[in-house]
Amino acid sequence: MGLKALPSTSVGTAEEIQAEADLIARYNKSVMISKLMNEEFEANKVKMEKWIAEKISKNLPTLMDDIISLNHDRFAIGGAYLKMVEDGTAPAGRKRELVRQVHVKKHKGYYDSRSTPTELQKALEIRDKNNYAYCYITGDEPDLSFYLNVSTVYDLMLLTGLSIDELPVELRNWNSRSDQVADRMSDCYDPVEALANPWDNLKIFLSIPLSKSYVLKRRKELGVKGRFVKPLNYYDCNEDPKAEEWYRSLFNAQVARGENRVAARQSYSVRPEFHFYS
């Protein structure tokens, strides 16, 4: 298991040797806790994926009009982050993904070569036993894929419609816990505090195949003005001046720059982890 023991040749004062013994004890405790956490994660991962898929599937109809309308602010999480800053519970040290948008790509095919459908595909019924994909609403052949970022507990709350207290305890700080802990060179280093949460390795991809005819029809019914155009992606802002301008307007709308200087410095600098299918 990789446990350590206090060397019999340790030299130092009684206090120094005791401090070293305490650190080794904490290290051994962290090794055992880590082993149990990883075993629990592997044993319950599929069960959790099914639970998440069920909750998203149940709540997704309430979000579809905002998705089709490209109402990016509906999926903003900057406000939740600012509230946690005020409460003193916000994670620090991460590249915070505060800005959100609805991403749209052309659906380049309708066949999924993977052997096993994902739990979300099963729940949304967008893939059949022959691995063909279908429009989530009409069941027709899809033309477009609508993507949403799902990488923090804030996204999970939004997509499931649940409060943080209604989520399983394993997910209540999913990818939202501070990773600013003392390193091994610090006198404050604590191996237990530095433990990584294996549930942060859980990946959730949400892509919704839709037929373009339905998208256009529904946008007209909703009174959405203007021609439907796939939106620019804010992670390409350094490559496209228009995307840069649009990204800044989206950032300013979703993140209150004047309220918190820490949050105001954050930007989306990492491409979202898309997958062609959910």
N, C-alpha and C positions, 0 to 999 in steps of 0.2 A: 504493500500500500504506500510505500515511500515514507514511513514514519522515521523520525530522527530521535537520537538519544543524546544525552549530555555527555560529552567526552570525559573519560576518566582522568585525562591529563589537563583538564581546564585549570587555568591559573588566573588568579585575581582576588579581589576582596570578597568577603562573604556576600556583600550587597551585589557586586558585579556578577558573581556566579549565580545568585538567586535570580537576578534579572534575566540572565541567559537561560536558566531553567524555565522561567515563566514564559519566555518567548518561544522556546522549543515546545512547551506544552500547548501554547496557543496555535503553533504551527501544526502540530499533530491533530489538534482538535479541528482545524480548518481542513486538513486532508480527509478526515473521516466525514465531516459535514459535507464536503464537496462530493465525496463518493456517494453518499446517500441522496444528495440533491440530484446528481446526474442519473442515478438509478431511477429515482422517482420521475424525473423528466422523461426518460425513455419509456417507462412503463405506462405513463399517462398521456403521452404526446398525441396519439391518435384520438383518444377519448376527448381531449381538449379541442383538437381540430374539429371534431364532429360537433361539439357544443358551440364553438364559435360560428361554424357554418350554419347551424340551425338558427342561432340568434340573428345573424346577418340576413339570412334568407327571410326571416319573419319581419324584419324591420326595413328591408331594402325597398319595398313598394312605396314607403313614405318618403324616400329620397329620390326616386326615379325622375320626378318632374324637375328637381333642381339639377340633377345630373344632365338630363337632356337639354335643359335651358342654359347649361354651362354657367350655373350660378356658383362661381368659385368660392365666394365668401361663405357659402353654406357649410363648407368643409374646413374653414379656417380653425386653427388650434392656437393661434397666437394669444388670444384672450385667456384661454385656460392656463397657458404658461405664465402670463403676467400675474394671474391670480395666485399661482403657486409661489411666484417670487414674493408677492405681498405676504403670503402665509408663512414664508420661510421654508417651504417644502420643495422648492423647484430644484431639479437636478442641475448640476454645474459641470463644466469641463467637457461637455459633449458639443458637437456641432449641431445645434438645435435646428430641427426642421420645422420652422414656424409657418412658412408660407405653404398654402395648399391651392391646387387648381384641379379641375377636371381635365385629364389628358385624353385625347382622342387620336386613334390611329386607324388607318385603313385595315380592315380585316383581310389579311392576305391569303386566307385559306379557311377551310372549314373542317379540316381533318387534324386530329391530335395524335401524334405517333407514340405518345407515352402509353405504357401498358395499362396503367391503373388511373381511373378518374380521381381527381382530388375530392376531398369531402365537400368543398364549396361547389364544385361542379355538380356533384350529386344533389346537394340541397337546392341549387338553383335550377336543376334540370336543364342544363345547357349543353350536355354531352350525352349521347346515347351509347348503347352497348357496342355499337360499331365504331365508336370514337368520332362521330360526326357532331359538329357544333351547330347550335340553333340560336336564333334571336330569342333573347330572354323573355320578351313580351309576346311576340306573335308566333314563334316557332318556325319562322321562315329562315332561309339562308341568310346569314349576317353579312353586312357590308362594312360595319364599323365596330371597333372595340373601344369602349369607354373605360379608362383606368382611373383608379383612385389610389393615393398613397395610403398604406396601412403599415405604419412603422413605430407608432407609440401608443400608449394606453389612451391618449386623447382621441386618436383616430378610432380606436376600438369602441370607445364609449359612443362616439358619434354614429358609427355604422350599426351598432347593436341597439342603440337607443336606451342603453342602461347607464345608471350612475356607477361611479367607481365602487361603491359599496355593494352593488349587485353583481359585480364581476367576481370570478373565482379569485381567491387570495393570491394564487400564483401569478395572476396577470395585473394586479393592482399597481405595480410599478414597472410594467413591461416596457423595456427600453426607455425608462424615464427616471432611472435612479442615478444619482451622481456617481461619476467615476473618478472624482477628485479625492483620492485617498492617499495617505502618506506612503511613500515608497520605502524600500528596504534600507535606504541610507538614513532615514529619519528616525529619531528617537521615539516618535509617536507611531511607528509602523505596527500595525496589528493584522496578522494574517487572516483572522476571521472577518474583520471589517473589509478586507480587500477581496473577499470571495466574490466571484462572478456568479450572477444568477443564470443558470442554464436555460431558463424560460425566455431569456432575451434572444436565444438562438431560434426561437419559433418564428417561422416565416409565414406571412399571410399576404397572398396576392389576390387582388380583386380586379378582375377585368370582366366587363359585361358586353357580350356580343349583341348587337342590335342591327336591325335592317334599316337602311337609310330612309326607305319610304315611311316607316313608322316614325322615325325621328322627325322627319319634316312634317308629317301629319300632326304629331303631338305638339310640336313647337307652335304650329299654326293655331291649334286649339287653345294653347296656353297664352296666345297673344304675344309671343316673343317676336320682337321686331328685328329686321335685318336678315340677310341671307346666312344660312348655316355654313360656317367655315371652321375647319378643324383649328383649334386655338394653338398659338405658339406655345412652346414649352419653356418655362422660365429657367430651366437648367442650361438652355442654350443661349442665355442672354449675352455671354461674352462673344458669341459668334454672329449675332444678328442685332443691329442697332434698334430695330423695332421691338425685338424681344426684350432688350435691355430696358427700353422705355416702358413697355407694358409690365414687365416684372416689377419695376420700381413702383408703379402705380398700385399694383396688387399688394406689394409688400407694405406700402404706406397705409393701405386700407385695412389690412389684416393685422398689422402689428402697430400698436400705438407707440410711436417712436418717442414722444415726449414724456410718457409715463414711466419708462424704465430704460436706462441707458444700456444696461446689459443686454436686454432683449433687442434693443434698437440696433445693436451691432451685428446681430445674427443675420445670416443670409443662407439661402439654400445653395450650397456649393457642391453637393453630391447628387448625382443622377439618381432618380428613384429606381428601385429594384422592380422593374416591370417583368411580367411574364405574359406570353401571348394569350394564355388562358388563366383563369382563376387558379 
